[in-house]
Amino acid sequence: MKYLAFICLFLLFICNSSYATYSTAYYGGFITKVTNPLACTELNSSEVKSGEGSYTSWFLIPLFPFSQWLFTVGDAGVENIAKKAGITQIQYVDERTTSVNLFIRWFESKSYTVYGI
């Protein structure tokens, strides 16, 4: 019985960590909330503007190597975010990811914040 419980926990760990290389963020736990920088350039300006965009997806269907989301809503294009905020030169971009994983990724919300002048 101990061995069966160990094998089940090991398989659960392997299945949940299978998306660890899916993106730049770490996806390993049941609920993941990560913030990381994506791009950075050197601009010397005291007037930094920012804009934000996000998208939300539900139910990742793991059809390897072409995994697809069943539903996705939102607009998180960096160019669109910069245009809406009036940014002409992008200084850096931050990405915030929140996801819920149990064997497959059930929910993911990504938010991008663009900074520049």
N, C-alpha and C positions, 0 to 999 in steps of 0.2 A: 504494500500500500504506500509506503514512503517513496518507493521508486516511481510509482505512477504519479504521485503528487509532484515529485521533482521534475519528471519529464513534462508534465503539463505546464508548470511554471517556466521551465526552460523554453518550451515552444511558444508560450505567451510572450516571453522576452524577445525571442527571435522575430516573431511576427510583428511586434510593435516597433522594433528597431530597424525593420526592413526599409523604412522610408528615410533613414538618417542621411542618405546622400541625395535625396530628392531635390533639395534646394540648398541655398547657402545657410539656412537656419537649421537648427538641430530638432529633429522630430524623433523623440525616443520615448517619452512618457505618455501617460494616458491623456493628460491635459498639458499642453505646451504653450508658453507665452514667452516670445523672444523678440528682442529689439536689436537690430544690427545695422551698421552703415553699409551702403552699397557703392557709392561713388564719392570722390572728394577731389576738389581742385583748389588751387590757391587764388583767392581773390581778396584784395585789400580794400574793404569797404565797411563803413560803419552802418550803412543802411541795408540790412538784410531782410528780404521779404520771404514769406513762406506760404506754401499751399499744400493742401492735403487731399488725397483721393484714396478710395478703398474699394475692395470687392469682397464678396462673401460667397463661398461655395459649399455645397452639401453633397455627400455620398460619392467618394472617389471609387470608381470602378477599376479594379486593378487588372487591366488587360495588358500585360507586359509585352513589349516595351512601351506601349501606347496607352498609358493610364488616362482616363477621362473623368471629368466631373459630371455628375448628372444634372445639377443646377448651379448656375453661376450668375450673380447679380452685382453690378457696380462698374465703375470706371476708375482704373488706377494707372492709366498711361502717364508716364512721367512728362511727356511733351504736352499733353492736355492739362495736367495739373499746373505746369509752369505757365502755360498760356492763360489759364483762368486767373492765376494770381498775378499776372503782369510781370513775370520773371523772364528776362531776356538772356541772362547768363547764369547757368546752374552752377552753384557752388558745391553742394553735396546733397545726397539723398539718403534718408533713413527708411528702413523697412521694419514694420511691426507685424508679427505673426502670432495668431492665436489659433490653436487647433485642438481637436478632440480625436484621439486615436484609440481604437480597440480592434485589432486585427487588420482593419482598413481605416483610412482616415474618413471620419464621418462628417466633420465640419472643419472649415478653415476660413479665417478672416485675415486678409492682408491689408495693411494700410501703409501708404507711402507718403512721406513728407519731403517736399522739395524745397531747398533753401537756395537763394541767389539774389541777384540784383536786376 
